[in-house]
Amino acid sequence: MKIETQRLILREMTAGDYDALYAVLADSDIMQHYPYTFDEQRVRGWIEKNLERYRVFGFGLWAVTRKDTGEMIGDCGLTMS
């Protein structure tokens, strides 16, 4: 399943989103209001956790991509603690 707006596509994450997600989660300016920036292991864990959430709960954080370029620019959605 995916959701489309005029400019964005929201879809389930895949392991192939690692590089784009790392660029966001490891950036200290972007993550300034989060307790920490992510290293390689944390980004891989973030993706794996969401893949698990899809299997267990049927939902999780989704990749947010630009419709015009396909570039992943972040994530959003609902999670269970």
C-alpha positions as CSV (number, residue, x, y, z in Angstrom):
1,M,0.0,0.0,0.0
2,K,1.1,3.5,-0.6
3,I,-0.3,7.0,-0.2
4,E,0.2,9.7,-2.8
5,T,-0.2,13.4,-2.4
6,Q,0.4,16.1,-5.1
7,R,4.2,16.1,-4.3
8,L,4.9,13.0,-2.1
9,I,4.6,9.3,-1.9
10,L,4.4,7.5,1.4
11,R,5.3,3.8,1.3
12,E,6.6,1.0,3.4
13,M,10.4,1.1,4.0
14,T,12.7,-1.4,2.5
15,A,16.3,-2.3,3.2
16,G,17.2,-0.4,0.0
17,D,16.3,2.8,1.8
18,Y,19.4,2.6,4.0
19,D,21.5,5.3,2.3
20,A,18.8,7.9,2.1
21,L,17.6,7.2,5.6
22,Y,21.2,7.4,6.9
23,A,21.6,10.8,5.3
24,V,18.6,12.1,7.3
25,L,19.1,10.3,10.6
26,A,22.8,10.9,10.9
27,D,22.5,14.6,10.2
28,S,22.9,16.6,13.4
29,D,21.0,19.6,12.1
30,I,18.0,17.5,11.0
31,M,18.1,15.5,14.3
32,Q,18.6,18.5,16.6
33,H,15.4,17.8,18.5
34,Y,16.0,14.1,18.8
35,P,18.1,12.8,21.7
36,Y,20.9,11.6,19.3
37,T,22.0,11.2,15.7
38,F,22.1,7.7,14.3
39,D,25.1,5.6,13.3
40,E,25.1,2.8,10.7
41,Q,23.9,0.2,13.2
42,R,21.0,2.3,14.5
43,V,19.8,3.1,11.0
44,R,19.8,-0.6,10.0
45,G,18.0,-1.3,13.3
46,W,15.5,1.4,12.5
47,I,14.6,-0.1,9.2
48,E,14.5,-3.7,10.6
49,K,12.2,-2.5,13.5
50,N,9.8,-1.0,10.9
51,L,9.8,-4.2,8.8
52,E,9.0,-6.1,12.0
53,R,6.2,-3.7,12.8
54,Y,4.7,-4.2,9.4
55,R,4.7,-8.0,10.0
56,V,3.4,-7.9,13.6
57,F,1.1,-4.9,13.7
58,G,0.3,-4.3,10.0
59,F,1.8,-0.7,10.2
60,G,4.9,1.2,11.1
61,L,6.8,4.3,10.0
62,W,6.7,4.8,6.2
63,A,9.3,6.2,3.9
64,V,8.4,9.7,2.6
65,T,9.6,10.2,-0.9
66,R,9.5,13.1,-3.4
67,K,7.2,12.2,-6.3
68,D,9.2,14.1,-8.8
69,T,12.6,12.5,-8.0
70,G,11.8,9.4,-6.0
71,E,14.2,10.7,-3.3
72,M,13.5,9.5,0.2
73,I,13.4,12.6,2.4
74,G,12.4,11.1,5.8
75,D,9.8,8.9,7.5
76,C,6.5,9.4,9.2
77,G,3.7,7.3,10.6
78,L,2.4,5.5,13.7
79,T,4.3,3.0,15.9
80,M,3.6,0.9,18.9
81,S,6.0,1.4,21.8
